[in-house]
Amino acid sequence: MLNSALRSRAEYAELGAEGLAARTTPERDAAIVKAVEELLEERESVLDLCCGYGRVALPLRRAGKTVRALDISPNLIEAGWAQAAEEELSIDWAIGSMTDLPYKWDSFDAVICLWTAFHELFGEEEQLSTICEISRVLKPGGMAIIEGPAWGPATAGEIANGMRQGPEHRIVTTEHYGTSSVHFIHDEISYGRLCAAAGIENYKVYKRDWGGRRRLILEIHQPATD
């Protein structure tokens, strides 16, 4: 397990499902699920990568999708599993890291990685491993969606006060719900480098409204077989 995964596991063990749920609203979640369903179109088998307590996995299963859900945090997986069991929803829950997925090649029509999860990977090796793993488990014609915060280039003030650090000033520290939150800033350039290194040619990076916020989206499209 790589360093960023260990850090995330410790953070969410302390935060818990209730603390994480307090960072969103039912209205925002409903809008996000609708956006995901529209992007996925008719794709049926979905991996919710870094699924948390199932805020998207559960609604997708209710809508009839075949869903597998993976997260690094045992407490969040337990919360999602309990809710699914209460509703008698069949979802395959797993504990694991997005850098090393426990699934076979060509397993899913779609992979989603939402709510800044990918931006919690600080090392290029971790990021590339995850992109390669996502591509590996996608079926021909499959699609992946990665969503996270949209930031511009670092300003002189952000660099001076230590808000933006690291190579290319891509590590940002902000105050979030009373605690410090650290993320890696992606854009078209950084995602382009990762996709090129992973041998992915069919992708696009764009910003859009996502549950009432302006967010950055990476779409990966796996080539269809003839």
trRosetta pair geometry for C-beta under 8 A, 3 or more apart (Angstrom, degrees):
i j d omega theta_ij theta_ji phi_ij phi_ji
1 5 4.9 -117 -175 89 94 132
1 6 5.8 113 127 -57 116 88
1 9 8.0 -2 175 -13 145 143
1 72 8.0 114 -146 -142 124 114
1 97 5.6 166 -126 -49 83 144
2 5 5.3 91 61 10 69 107
2 6 7.4 -137 102 -6 34 92
2 97 7.0 129 24 -171 85 154
2 99 5.7 31 10 23 126 168
2 123 6.9 -116 169 44 134 135
2 125 7.5 -169 -129 100 149 105
2 126 5.0 -171 110 -94 158 111
2 129 7.8 145 -22 43 150 152
3 6 5.7 -58 -152 35 34 111
3 7 6.4 33 154 -20 68 106
3 122 7.6 -53 92 48 109 111
3 123 7.0 89 48 -16 109 129
3 126 7.8 -102 48 -58 76 141
4 7 5.6 -54 -149 36 34 114
4 8 6.3 33 154 -18 67 105
4 120 5.9 144 178 136 111 75
4 121 4.7 125 110 -121 167 50
4 122 5.3 171 -84 14 119 82
4 123 6.5 -147 -25 13 119 91
4 126 5.3 93 25 -177 131 173
5 8 5.8 -54 -146 37 31 109
5 9 6.3 34 155 -22 65 106
5 72 5.3 -163 -164 -123 90 148
5 97 4.5 -18 -122 -120 152 118
5 98 7.7 -173 -96 29 110 75
5 99 6.6 -102 -49 8 131 119
5 126 7.6 -168 -28 -140 91 130
6 9 5.7 -53 -146 33 30 113
6 10 6.5 28 156 -16 63 105
7 10 6.0 -59 -153 36 29 108
7 11 6.4 28 152 -20 65 109
7 120 7.5 -160 90 174 108 104
8 11 5.6 -56 -147 36 33 112
8 12 6.2 16 163 -6 69 109
8 72 5.6 76 97 68 114 147
8 73 7.4 -104 134 -52 86 101
8 117 7.9 66 -143 -147 151 76
8 120 5.1 78 -82 147 122 145
9 12 6.4 -65 -144 44 25 98
9 13 6.2 33 156 -27 63 109
9 72 4.7 -105 -77 138 92 110
9 73 5.6 173 -132 -87 63 70
10 13 5.7 -52 -145 30 28 115
10 14 6.8 22 157 -12 61 105
11 14 6.2 -67 -163 38 29 105
11 15 6.2 17 151 -14 68 114
12 15 5.2 -52 -132 44 42 110
12 16 7.5 147 174 -45 59 19
12 20 6.8 19 -138 -63 94 129
12 52 7.7 -136 -145 -121 141 77
12 72 7.4 117 41 80 137 93
12 73 4.1 -71 100 -89 130 152
12 75 7.1 -174 132 60 88 107
12 76 5.8 -29 159 -34 129 126
13 16 7.6 20 175 -65 25 62
13 73 6.2 -161 -61 -142 66 102
13 74 7.8 29 -99 45 96 83
13 75 5.8 121 -123 7 60 131
14 19 7.9 -30 118 44 61 164
15 19 3.9 -139 180 91 73 135
15 20 5.5 84 133 -52 122 81
16 19 4.8 93 59 12 79 104
16 20 6.9 -148 97 -5 40 90
16 75 6.0 -72 -120 138 66 139
16 76 7.9 171 -160 -73 33 74
16 79 8.0 113 -179 -49 73 144
17 20 5.8 -59 -147 39 30 109
17 21 6.1 30 157 -20 67 109
17 52 7.5 125 -121 168 77 87
17 53 4.0 89 -134 -81 109 144
17 75 6.7 -140 -29 138 89 91
17 76 5.6 143 -80 -116 87 64
17 79 3.7 100 -67 -79 157 175
17 80 7.9 -172 -113 -39 132 67
18 21 5.7 -54 -143 37 30 111
18 22 6.5 38 154 -29 62 102
19 22 5.7 -50 -154 24 32 116
19 23 7.6 34 149 -23 58 99
20 23 6.0 -54 -168 21 40 114
20 52 5.8 -161 146 -157 154 125
20 53 6.4 154 76 -4 131 115
20 76 7.0 23 14 -108 157 116
21 24 6.5 -75 -161 45 43 93
21 53 6.7 -44 -58 49 103 145
21 55 7.2 164 -108 -80 82 123
22 177 7.5 117 107 -144 107 143
23 177 6.1 -75 -97 -55 99 150
24 28 5.1 -130 -168 77 89 129
24 29 5.7 84 147 -54 132 95
24 55 6.8 69 65 -158 156 161
24 211 7.8 -34 -145 171 107 147
25 28 4.6 94 53 7 83 101
25 29 6.9 -150 89 -5 43 87
26 29 5.7 -58 -145 39 32 112
26 30 6.2 35 157 -23 67 106
27 30 5.8 -52 -147 33 29 111
27 31 6.6 28 154 -17 62 106
27 212 7.8 47 118 -29 102 137
28 31 5.8 -58 -152 36 32 110
28 32 6.4 30 152 -19 66 107
28 211 4.1 62 -168 -176 82 112
28 212 5.7 -81 -110 22 92 119
29 32 5.6 -56 -148 37 33 111
29 33 6.3 33 155 -19 67 104
29 55 5.3 -105 -131 174 128 109
29 56 7.4 -146 -160 -73 91 68
29 59 7.5 156 152 -22 104 146
29 211 7.2 34 -64 -125 22 129
30 33 5.8 -52 -146 36 31 111
30 34 6.4 33 153 -19 63 106
30 59 7.8 177 -110 -119 56 159
31 34 5.7 -54 -151 36 31 114
31 35 6.5 32 151 -20 64 105
31 210 7.9 143 123 176 106 37
31 211 4.6 144 84 -109 113 58
31 212 6.5 96 67 -24 163 83
32 35 5.6 -53 -149 35 34 111
32 36 6.3 35 152 -20 66 104
32 56 6.6 -80 118 -94 114 111
32 114 7.1 102 180 -168 131 150
32 210 6.4 49 -107 175 86 79
32 211 4.3 -9 -57 -63 94 118
33 36 5.6 -52 -148 36 32 113
33 37 6.3 33 155 -19 65 106
33 56 5.9 179 -92 -131 83 76
33 59 4.5 -35 -127 105 151 149
33 60 6.9 -151 -146 -57 101 73
33 63 7.9 162 171 -26 117 140
34 37 5.8 -55 -147 36 30 111
34 38 6.4 30 155 -19 64 106
35 38 5.8 -56 -150 36 31 111
35 39 6.4 26 155 -15 65 108
35 210 6.2 -144 86 -131 175 71
35 211 7.3 -102 4 -43 137 72
36 39 5.9 -60 -149 39 30 107
36 40 6.1 20 159 -13 67 113
36 56 6.3 84 -10 -159 167 124
36 60 7.2 -66 111 -81 134 114
36 112 6.1 11 -139 -109 123 153
36 114 7.7 -55 -82 -68 125 142
36 145 6.9 -166 -126 63 81 160
37 40 6.0 -60 -139 42 28 106
37 60 7.5 -178 -78 -110 91 82
37 63 6.7 -81 -103 153 131 170
38 41 7.4 20 176 -69 32 55
39 143 7.3 -152 148 131 92 142
39 145 5.8 73 121 -78 150 142
39 219 7.5 -138 -167 -106 124 119
40 43 4.6 -104 179 49 90 109
40 46 6.8 -19 -133 -93 153 121
40 65 8.0 12 124 -105 156 138
40 109 7.7 85 -167 119 102 107
40 110 4.9 -13 -129 -89 109 167
40 112 7.9 -57 -68 -58 120 116
40 143 6.7 -175 -119 72 59 126
40 145 7.7 -85 -65 -16 84 131
43 46 7.0 102 121 -73 103 87
43 109 3.6 178 -165 138 97 123
43 110 4.4 103 125 -32 145 115
43 142 7.0 98 -134 -132 136 66
43 143 6.4 -133 -43 33 161 105
44 65 6.0 180 -166 -137 50 67
44 66 5.6 44 146 17 88 100
44 109 5.6 85 43 14 57 153
45 65 7.4 151 -101 -178 19 84
45 66 4.5 -27 -105 78 69 114
45 67 8.0 -179 -155 -74 49 29
45 68 7.8 21 -177 0 88 98
45 107 7.4 -122 135 144 137 64
45 108 5.0 -138 117 -137 100 61
45 109 4.7 118 51 7 76 95
45 110 7.2 161 88 28 52 72
45 139 7.7 78 63 -11 121 131
46 57 8.0 -172 105 -120 115 71
46 60 5.8 -72 63 161 152 150
46 65 5.1 5 9 166 122 134
46 66 6.9 148 19 80 69 57
46 67 5.3 -18 69 -108 96 70
46 68 7.4 -172 94 32 50 65
46 108 6.4 81 -124 -163 17 116
46 109 6.8 -47 -68 65 57 89
46 110 4.7 -18 -111 74 79 102
46 111 7.4 156 -162 -92 60 28
46 112 6.5 6 -173 1 109 105
47 67 7.9 140 -98 -160 24 56
47 68 5.1 -21 -110 72 71 100
47 69 7.7 164 -162 -86 53 31
47 70 6.9 -3 -172 8 99 108
47 101 7.9 24 -173 -150 156 139
47 103 7.1 -89 -96 -26 143 167
47 107 7.3 62 -50 100 126 112
47 108 4.7 -75 -14 -87 102 163
47 110 7.3 -165 28 100 67 55
47 111 4.6 -12 64 -114 106 78
47 112 7.3 178 88 27 57 62
47 137 6.6 21 -10 122 158 138
48 51 4.0 74 118 -98 110 106
48 54 7.6 92 100 -123 157 57
48 56 5.8 170 -130 88 132 104
48 57 4.1 -118 20 -77 162 99
48 60 7.1 171 -59 30 124 146
48 67 6.2 13 -9 -165 110 104
48 68 7.2 -172 25 91 71 47
48 69 4.5 -8 62 -112 109 79
48 70 7.3 167 85 26 61 61
48 112 5.6 -16 -115 65 60 101
48 114 7.9 -38 -155 15 86 106
49 70 5.8 -9 -123 62 54 102
49 98 5.3 82 179 -113 115 111
49 101 7.8 -57 -114 -99 115 121
49 111 5.7 29 -18 -176 122 98
49 112 6.6 -178 24 84 82 44
49 113 4.3 -32 78 -87 113 89
49 117 7.2 -177 117 101 82 149
49 134 7.2 -63 -36 -98 166 101
50 70 7.3 -13 -42 95 32 74
50 71 5.7 83 -141 -113 36 75
50 72 7.2 -5 -111 -2 79 91
50 98 5.9 -28 -44 -53 98 130
50 113 5.6 64 30 -146 112 81
50 114 7.4 -162 84 47 103 53
50 115 7.4 -146 119 61 113 99
50 117 3.4 126 118 -155 163 160
50 118 7.6 -153 10 -48 152 59
51 54 5.8 23 154 -86 111 51
51 56 7.1 -127 -145 56 78 91
51 57 4.8 20 -155 -31 128 132
51 69 3.8 3 -33 -165 173 100
51 70 6.2 115 -4 50 108 33
51 71 5.0 -103 45 -50 74 106
51 76 7.6 165 90 135 72 116
51 77 7.7 78 71 -97 109 72
51 80 6.4 39 121 -88 117 167
51 93 7.9 -121 67 -127 147 81
52 55 6.0 -6 84 5 127 99
52 71 6.0 148 -53 -105 21 146
52 73 7.6 16 -123 49 47 126
52 76 5.0 -93 -164 -174 44 136
52 80 7.2 126 109 -57 51 124
52 115 6.9 -7 -29 62 137 156
53 76 4.9 -107 -64 -160 67 80
53 79 4.1 -34 -132 98 107 123
53 80 4.8 179 -171 -58 43 83
53 83 7.3 78 164 2 92 136
54 57 4.3 -78 -142 59 76 107
54 58 4.3 77 149 -31 110 100
54 69 6.1 3 -100 -151 86 166
54 79 7.4 -155 13 106 103 82
54 80 3.3 129 -28 -131 118 107
54 83 6.1 -163 67 62 142 130
54 84 6.7 -136 -141 -46 168 103
54 91 7.2 97 -126 111 128 170
55 58 7.0 -32 -125 28 11 106
55 59 7.7 1 158 -2 44 108
56 59 6.2 -61 -152 43 36 104
56 60 6.1 35 155 -20 70 111
56 112 6.8 -98 124 106 148 145
56 114 6.2 78 -14 37 157 149
57 60 5.8 -61 -148 38 28 111
57 61 6.4 26 157 -18 66 106
57 67 5.1 138 -159 170 84 140
57 69 4.2 12 -115 -86 160 131
57 80 6.5 35 67 -159 133 133
57 91 5.9 87 157 -147 116 147
58 61 5.9 -56 -149 36 30 108
58 62 6.5 33 153 -21 64 105
58 80 7.0 -147 -51 -150 105 88
58 83 6.1 -35 -99 115 144 125
58 84 6.4 -140 -107 -79 93 83
58 87 7.5 93 -157 38 108 152
58 89 6.6 102 -140 83 74 169
58 91 7.4 -71 -91 -43 56 155
59 62 5.4 -51 -146 35 36 115
59 63 6.3 33 155 -18 66 106
60 63 5.7 -59 -151 39 32 110
60 65 4.3 -37 164 44 92 136
60 67 5.2 120 98 -81 114 133
61 64 7.8 119 -176 -18 32 8
61 65 6.1 -87 -87 65 37 80
61 67 4.6 -89 -70 17 93 135
61 84 7.2 28 68 -125 162 108
61 89 4.8 93 123 -176 137 122
61 90 7.1 -172 -160 64 128 53
61 91 5.3 -80 -73 -71 153 106
62 87 7.6 -45 -86 154 101 148
62 89 6.8 -53 -68 -108 67 133
67 91 5.0 -27 90 -124 105 95
67 92 7.5 -176 106 30 56 73
68 91 7.2 152 -109 -174 28 72
68 92 4.3 -25 -116 70 83 107
68 93 7.9 -179 -162 -74 59 24
68 94 7.0 9 179 4 100 113
68 103 7.4 120 111 -89 162 134
68 108 7.4 -110 35 -89 117 121
69 77 7.5 162 115 -124 104 83
69 80 6.2 -113 117 143 153 155
69 91 5.6 16 3 166 116 120
69 92 7.1 159 23 82 66 54
69 93 5.3 -20 71 -108 99 65
69 94 7.2 164 87 25 50 70
70 93 7.7 150 -85 -165 42 47
70 94 4.6 -22 -104 73 86 97
70 95 7.4 152 -155 -107 71 10
70 96 5.3 -39 -165 52 118 98
70 98 7.3 140 107 -81 120 69
70 101 7.1 144 58 -132 175 87
70 102 7.7 164 -113 32 139 96
71 76 5.2 -76 121 88 157 121
71 77 5.3 -169 54 -61 110 91
71 80 7.8 125 6 5 137 143
71 95 6.7 -38 75 -119 62 56
71 96 7.9 100 65 46 20 53
72 95 7.1 71 -147 -167 21 74
72 96 7.0 -68 -93 100 56 21
72 97 5.6 46 -96 -93 104 62
72 98 7.6 -68 -48 -12 104 80
73 76 4.1 58 91 13 117 110
73 77 6.6 169 91 -11 62 84
73 95 7.7 -127 70 -132 20 96
74 77 5.7 -58 -146 40 34 111
74 78 6.1 39 155 -24 68 106
74 95 5.4 4 -88 -108 73 142
75 78 5.6 -50 -147 33 31 116
75 79 6.7 33 153 -20 62 103
76 79 5.7 -51 -151 33 35 112
76 80 6.5 33 152 -15 66 105
77 80 5.8 -56 -149 39 33 110
77 81 6.1 35 154 -21 67 108
77 93 5.2 133 -165 174 98 120
77 94 7.4 -108 -132 82 140 16
77 95 5.4 -102 -9 -75 163 85
78 81 5.7 -54 -144 37 29 112
78 82 6.3 31 156 -22 63 106
79 82 5.8 -54 -149 33 29 112
79 83 6.7 25 156 -15 63 105
80 83 5.9 -58 -151 37 32 107
80 84 6.2 29 154 -16 67 109
80 91 7.4 -82 150 96 107 145
80 93 6.0 157 95 -110 114 131
81 84 5.7 -58 -147 39 30 111
81 85 6.2 31 155 -21 66 107
81 91 7.7 -142 -106 78 58 106
81 93 4.8 -88 -77 9 100 165
82 85 5.8 -54 -147 36 29 111
82 86 6.4 33 153 -22 63 105
83 86 5.6 -51 -150 32 32 114
83 87 6.5 13 157 -1 65 109
84 87 6.1 -68 -148 49 30 98
84 89 4.3 -97 -154 68 80 101
84 90 7.6 142 173 -64 117 8
84 91 4.8 -101 -130 27 155 116
84 93 7.4 -176 26 -42 150 121
85 88 7.2 27 -170 -78 33 39
85 89 7.9 -84 -49 42 21 70
94 102 6.2 -139 175 53 151 128
96 100 7.1 -114 176 84 108 78
96 101 6.9 107 122 -127 138 43
96 102 5.4 -144 -87 -10 167 112
97 100 5.4 40 76 36 104 85
98 101 6.9 6 -149 -69 41 90
98 113 6.8 74 -133 -119 148 131
98 117 7.2 116 -29 144 154 118
98 118 7.5 -107 118 -97 162 71
98 121 7.7 -99 74 -59 121 130
98 130 4.7 30 130 -125 102 112
98 133 6.8 165 167 78 61 141
98 134 7.9 8 -176 -57 99 95
99 121 7.6 138 -68 -116 107 132
99 126 5.4 -70 -93 -149 132 72
99 129 4.2 36 -157 108 88 128
99 130 5.2 -60 -93 -65 57 80
99 133 6.7 152 -170 -10 24 146
100 129 7.0 -26 -57 163 68 124
100 133 6.7 -141 -98 -94 20 146
101 133 4.6 137 -1 178 109 122
101 134 7.8 117 -29 -70 146 44
101 136 7.4 174 49 74 124 115
101 137 5.7 -61 102 -40 153 141
103 107 4.5 -87 164 10 118 167
103 108 7.4 16 153 -25 155 105
103 137 4.8 52 93 -123 123 130
104 107 5.2 125 65 -68 74 109
104 137 7.3 110 83 -122 37 81
105 136 5.7 -82 -113 174 74 82
105 137 6.8 -129 -131 -100 28 43
106 137 7.2 -135 -25 -164 12 33
106 138 7.1 -20 -113 102 46 33
106 139 4.7 73 -163 -106 77 60
106 140 6.9 -3 -127 -14 114 72
106 142 8.0 179 -139 -16 61 137
107 137 4.7 -33 34 -166 105 89
107 138 8.0 -41 48 -72 63 14
107 139 7.1 -133 56 -52 19 86
108 111 5.6 97 96 -60 145 80
108 137 5.5 34 17 140 105 96
108 138 6.0 -55 73 -109 85 47
108 139 6.2 -150 79 -12 30 91
108 142 6.2 94 103 -140 68 144
109 138 7.9 35 -170 -153 11 72
109 139 5.7 -25 -88 35 47 125
109 141 7.6 -28 -142 100 77 90
109 142 5.2 -167 -164 -114 32 91
109 143 7.5 2 152 27 66 77
110 138 7.7 30 -107 -124 19 94
110 142 6.0 -166 -72 -164 40 89
110 143 5.2 -11 -113 67 86 79
110 144 6.9 156 -164 -88 59 41
110 145 7.4 8 -174 1 105 96
111 134 5.0 -164 93 -150 158 93
111 137 6.5 92 -67 85 133 110
111 138 6.1 -92 -7 -77 113 94
111 142 7.4 54 -5 158 85 123
111 143 7.9 -158 32 103 64 43
111 144 4.3 -11 65 -113 97 92
111 145 7.5 -175 94 29 56 59
112 144 7.3 178 -79 -158 34 59
112 145 4.9 -5 -118 61 77 100
112 146 8.0 169 -161 -78 45 39
112 147 7.9 1 -170 0 88 106
113 117 5.4 -117 178 71 87 119
113 118 5.1 76 132 -46 129 107
113 130 7.8 85 -110 169 168 124
113 134 7.2 -75 -22 -96 131 136
113 144 7.3 11 5 -177 99 102
113 145 7.2 -177 33 94 61 57
113 146 4.7 -6 68 -111 106 76
113 147 7.3 177 93 23 58 67
114 117 6.6 54 73 7 31 110
114 145 7.3 14 -71 112 88 102
114 146 7.8 -164 -76 -149 42 36
114 147 4.7 12 -127 47 68 117
115 147 7.0 43 -23 87 32 106
116 119 4.8 -63 -166 46 71 117
116 120 6.6 82 137 -36 85 91
116 147 7.7 -54 -48 109 40 71
116 148 4.7 96 -111 -131 52 84
116 149 6.0 25 -101 -20 106 89
116 183 6.1 -68 -170 -116 116 137
117 120 5.9 -52 -164 16 38 114
117 148 7.7 -125 36 -85 45 101
118 121 6.1 -42 -175 15 51 112
118 127 7.4 78 -180 -128 92 83
118 130 6.6 173 -130 123 93 153
118 146 4.9 7 -6 -160 157 119
118 148 5.9 -104 60 -49 94 131
118 186 7.6 -6 113 -19 111 149
119 148 4.1 126 -30 -150 126 147
119 149 6.5 -11 -32 25 178 89
119 183 4.4 20 141 -167 113 108
119 184 5.1 -158 -164 56 66 74
119 185 7.4 39 -148 -83 115 26
119 186 6.3 -121 -100 -4 94 107
120 183 6.4 -58 -80 -117 53 74
120 184 7.4 -171 -76 10 7 95
121 126 4.2 -155 -163 117 112 120
121 127 4.9 153 115 -72 130 72
121 130 6.3 -131 -54 -6 168 145
121 184 6.4 -56 79 16 54 142
122 126 7.1 48 51 45 47 138
122 166 7.6 -123 -167 -119 105 159
122 171 6.4 31 -137 -102 109 111
122 182 7.8 -5 -79 136 123 112
122 184 5.3 173 -110 -62 53 118
123 126 4.4 90 68 6 93 104
123 127 6.9 -162 95 -6 49 86
124 127 5.5 -55 -145 39 35 113
124 128 6.0 32 158 -18 69 108
124 194 7.8 -153 -155 -92 81 92
125 128 6.0 -56 -143 39 26 107
125 129 6.3 30 156 -22 62 108
126 129 5.8 -54 -147 34 28 113
126 130 6.5 26 156 -18 63 107
127 130 6.0 -61 -154 35 28 109
127 131 6.4 25 153 -16 66 107
127 184 7.6 -109 -73 103 129 162
127 194 5.7 -88 137 -110 110 133
128 131 5.7 -53 -145 38 34 110
128 132 6.2 33 156 -17 66 107
128 194 5.8 -152 -93 -141 68 86
128 197 5.5 -53 -127 106 121 134
128 198 6.4 -175 -157 -64 78 95
129 132 5.9 -60 -150 39 28 110
129 133 6.2 27 154 -20 65 109
130 133 5.6 -54 -145 37 31 111
130 134 6.3 34 156 -20 65 103
131 134 5.8 -52 -148 34 30 112
131 135 6.5 28 154 -16 63 107
131 194 4.9 147 -30 159 164 113
131 195 6.7 -126 -175 -84 143 52
131 197 7.9 87 79 76 140 96
131 198 4.7 -116 119 -55 113 155
131 200 7.1 -107 166 -6 112 141
131 220 7.7 158 -155 -77 86 153
132 135 5.8 -57 -149 39 31 111
132 136 6.2 37 151 -27 65 107
132 198 4.9 -155 -78 -130 73 107
133 136 5.4 -51 -145 31 32 117
133 137 6.6 15 164 -8 65 106
134 137 6.6 -67 -149 40 26 97
134 138 6.6 33 155 -32 62 108
134 144 5.0 63 167 -114 124 158
134 146 7.9 -45 -110 -57 171 113
134 220 6.6 101 122 53 122 155
135 138 5.9 -55 -152 22 31 116
135 144 7.5 -82 -74 -12 53 145
135 198 5.8 148 -3 160 150 126
135 199 7.8 149 147 71 166 86
135 200 5.7 -131 -95 -78 140 115
135 220 6.5 -99 -86 162 84 146
135 222 6.8 146 -150 -92 70 101
138 142 3.5 -163 -174 85 95 138
138 143 7.4 146 -145 4 130 14
138 144 6.2 -90 -75 -44 134 101
138 220 7.4 -145 -40 111 164 112
138 222 4.3 180 121 -40 127 144
139 142 4.4 117 54 -45 66 118
139 222 6.8 154 88 83 37 151
140 222 5.8 -135 -129 129 31 113
140 223 6.5 -37 -147 97 84 57
140 224 5.1 96 157 -137 95 39
140 225 4.3 3 175 -17 168 90
141 222 6.2 -30 26 85 15 93
141 223 7.6 -28 -62 134 47 24
141 224 3.8 45 -72 -95 93 92
141 225 7.6 -80 -26 11 97 65
142 221 7.8 174 92 -153 43 46
142 222 4.4 25 53 29 80 129
143 219 6.6 -22 -167 -166 101 93
143 220 6.9 153 -159 81 49 57
143 221 5.5 -11 -106 -105 80 66
143 222 7.1 -128 -65 12 37 82
144 218 7.7 -10 109 111 97 89
144 219 7.1 153 80 -158 58 43
144 220 4.0 5 50 51 107 107
144 222 7.9 80 -12 -31 93 94
145 217 6.6 -33 -158 -158 88 99
145 218 7.4 147 -158 79 39 57
145 219 6.0 -10 -101 -103 67 69
146 217 7.2 141 77 -159 54 48
146 218 4.2 -4 56 55 105 105
146 220 7.7 46 -5 -10 103 104
147 210 6.1 169 -157 -164 133 162
147 215 5.5 25 -171 149 97 136
147 216 7.1 151 -155 80 49 54
147 217 5.6 -13 -101 -102 76 71
147 218 7.9 -151 -66 26 36 69
148 183 7.4 169 -174 -175 121 136
148 186 6.3 75 71 36 138 117
148 215 6.7 159 81 -168 21 98
148 216 5.4 -25 71 62 73 101
149 183 6.4 83 28 111 128 161
149 185 7.6 -64 87 -116 103 72
149 215 6.6 -76 -110 -130 27 73
149 216 6.5 18 101 12 25 105
150 207 4.9 61 -114 -119 150 117
150 214 5.3 -73 41 129 138 91
150 215 5.6 174 -23 -150 102 20
150 216 4.2 144 -85 -45 77 89
151 172 6.6 -171 -94 -40 166 158
151 185 4.6 -65 59 -138 138 119
151 187 7.4 -96 72 -65 74 102
151 216 7.9 -51 12 -32 59 134
153 169 7.9 67 -173 77 65 125
154 158 4.9 -130 -161 82 84 125
154 159 5.4 87 149 -54 126 95
154 164 3.9 -170 -122 115 126 166
154 169 3.7 -54 -15 127 156 144
155 158 4.7 97 53 5 79 101
155 159 7.1 -147 93 -2 43 86
155 164 7.9 130 39 9 56 141
156 159 5.9 -58 -151 39 32 110
156 160 6.1 32 153 -22 67 110
157 160 5.6 -55 -142 37 31 111
157 161 6.2 9 166 -3 67 110
157 163 8.0 17 122 25 71 127
158 161 6.5 -64 -140 46 24 95
158 163 4.3 -83 -157 69 77 116
158 164 4.3 48 137 -1 110 113
158 169 7.4 101 108 178 111 129
158 172 7.7 -29 -176 -123 127 95
159 162 7.9 38 177 -68 28 23
159 163 7.7 -71 -54 52 21 77
159 164 5.4 -49 -79 69 59 103
159 165 8.0 128 -134 -81 62 49
159 169 5.8 -58 -93 -118 100 138
162 165 6.3 6 -161 -58 63 112
162 173 7.1 -16 132 44 84 128
163 172 6.2 9 157 -150 78 75
163 173 5.8 -134 -145 57 50 78
163 174 7.2 49 -154 -77 102 65
164 169 4.1 41 147 -179 113 101
164 170 7.6 47 -164 -41 94 10
164 171 7.0 135 -160 73 49 53
164 172 5.5 -16 -99 -97 71 75
164 185 7.6 -14 -131 -7 104 143
165 169 6.6 1 -71 -132 3 60
165 171 4.7 -40 71 72 79 109
165 173 7.5 21 9 -9 110 106
166 169 6.6 131 64 -114 66 20
166 170 5.6 -74 91 53 117 71
166 171 3.6 86 2 2 134 115
167 170 6.4 -15 84 20 67 108
168 190 7.8 178 91 -76 156 112
169 185 7.8 -8 117 40 65 137
170 184 5.5 24 140 -162 103 73
170 185 4.4 -139 -156 50 69 88
170 186 7.7 59 -161 -67 120 39
170 190 6.9 106 -125 -80 148 150
171 182 6.6 1 -175 -171 93 99
171 183 7.7 169 -150 87 52 33
171 184 6.1 -30 -96 -101 62 61
171 185 7.4 -132 -59 1 15 89
172 182 7.1 167 85 -149 46 52
172 183 5.6 -17 59 62 93 81
172 184 7.8 149 17 -109 80 13
172 185 5.5 75 -17 -48 116 109
173 180 5.8 -7 -170 -171 101 107
173 181 7.2 154 -154 77 52 44
173 182 5.1 -16 -99 -98 76 81
174 180 7.4 151 80 -154 31 58
174 181 5.3 -24 67 61 82 95
174 183 7.8 -14 15 16 105 103
175 178 7.4 14 179 -106 95 10
175 179 7.4 158 -155 81 62 21
175 180 6.3 -45 -100 -97 55 54
175 181 7.4 107 -152 14 8 87
176 179 6.2 -36 70 70 72 71
176 180 7.3 67 23 -167 83 14
176 181 3.6 15 14 -13 135 133
185 190 7.7 135 109 1 61 156
186 190 4.7 -126 -139 79 69 129
186 191 5.5 71 179 -49 116 93
186 216 6.3 176 85 118 96 152
186 218 7.5 -47 136 -43 145 125
187 190 5.6 88 44 17 63 97
187 191 7.0 -135 95 2 27 96
187 205 7.3 103 168 154 41 146
187 216 7.2 -99 -105 -133 48 147
188 191 6.1 -62 -140 47 26 106
188 192 5.8 34 158 -27 63 112
188 205 4.4 175 -103 79 73 139
189 192 5.7 -57 -148 33 24 114
189 193 6.7 26 155 -20 61 102
190 193 5.8 -49 -152 30 34 112
190 194 6.7 30 152 -16 64 105
191 194 5.7 -54 -148 38 36 110
191 195 6.1 32 156 -16 69 107
191 203 7.3 -141 150 136 110 137
191 205 4.9 135 69 -80 149 138
191 218 5.1 -159 -143 -104 144 128
192 195 5.9 -56 -142 40 29 107
192 196 6.1 31 158 -20 65 108
192 205 7.3 -89 -49 -6 81 138
193 196 5.9 -58 -148 36 27 111
193 197 6.3 24 156 -17 64 109
194 197 5.8 -58 -148 38 29 109
194 198 6.2 18 156 -10 66 112
195 198 5.7 -62 -144 45 31 106
195 200 4.1 -86 -162 73 85 109
195 201 7.6 150 153 -71 109 19
195 203 4.9 -115 -126 26 155 154
195 220 7.2 -171 -114 -106 114 103
196 199 7.8 40 179 -70 29 24
196 200 7.5 -83 -57 53 22 69
200 203 5.5 51 137 -32 115 124
200 220 5.8 -41 -167 -142 145 110
202 220 7.3 96 94 -167 73 53
202 221 4.3 -73 127 70 116 98
202 222 7.5 179 67 -77 123 8
202 223 6.3 134 4 -65 141 75
203 218 6.5 -2 -177 -175 116 87
203 219 6.2 168 -156 89 64 59
203 220 4.9 -18 -104 -105 103 60
203 221 6.7 -177 -83 16 47 74
204 218 7.7 172 87 -150 40 48
204 219 5.1 2 54 53 83 105
205 216 7.0 -2 -171 -174 93 95
205 217 7.1 169 -150 87 48 55
205 218 5.3 -14 -101 -101 82 72
205 219 7.8 -165 -74 22 37 69
206 216 7.7 169 93 -151 28 56
206 217 5.6 -17 66 60 72 99
206 219 7.9 -2 21 1 99 106
207 214 5.9 20 176 -180 113 94
207 215 6.8 170 -149 85 70 30
207 216 5.7 -38 -95 -96 76 57
207 217 7.2 155 -102 13 24 83
208 214 7.5 -177 98 -144 16 60
208 215 6.7 -30 65 60 62 76
208 217 5.9 -5 23 -4 108 130
209 212 7.0 17 -172 -92 98 13
209 213 7.2 140 -152 70 59 26
209 214 6.4 -42 -93 -91 52 55
209 215 7.7 70 -162 18 15 84
210 213 5.8 -40 67 69 77 77
210 214 7.5 88 20 -146 86 13
210 215 3.8 -42 31 27 135 130
210 217 7.3 154 -67 -60 137 108
211 215 7.9 38 36 -16 89 137
